[in-house]
Amino acid sequence: MLQRFHLQEPTLSKRQDDVVAQLSYIGLDPKEEVIMESGYRIDALVEVNGKQVCIEVDGLSHLIGKNRSPLGITILKRRQVPSIDGIELVSVPHWDWQKIVNDKKKKQGAH
C-alpha cells in the first residue's frame, strides 16, 4: 500500500508555491513534498519552536464541489498523519490564503 502513495506524482499549484515561498520568507525553511512514514506526501514540513509541523495547502481538489467540505481522502489524511506520524498537520484552505493575498494587495495599493 505504501508503494502506491510513492508512485503518485505530486501536483504542485501556484498557491502551494506561494505558501512555501512565504514560509521561507519568514525563516521556516520548508521541505517540500515530503513523504511521511505513513506513506502520505505532505506539501511542506517545517520546524516551529523545535517541533515539526506538516503544512497542507488545500485547494479545490481537496473539497467537495464549491463548498468548504473536505473530500474523504483529505479527512483521512488529516486524521492519519498526526496519529501515525505523530506530527501536527495544519491545513491552509484556499479561501484563507486568498484573503491574506487580497489584504496584502490592498495594503500595497494604499501606500
Secondary structure, 3 states (H helix, E strand, C coil): CHHHHHHCCCCCCHHHHHHHHHHHHCCCCCEEEEECCCCCEEEEEEEECCEEEEEEEECHHHECCCCCCECHHHHHHHHHHHHHHCCEEEEEEHHHHHHHHHHHHHHHHHC
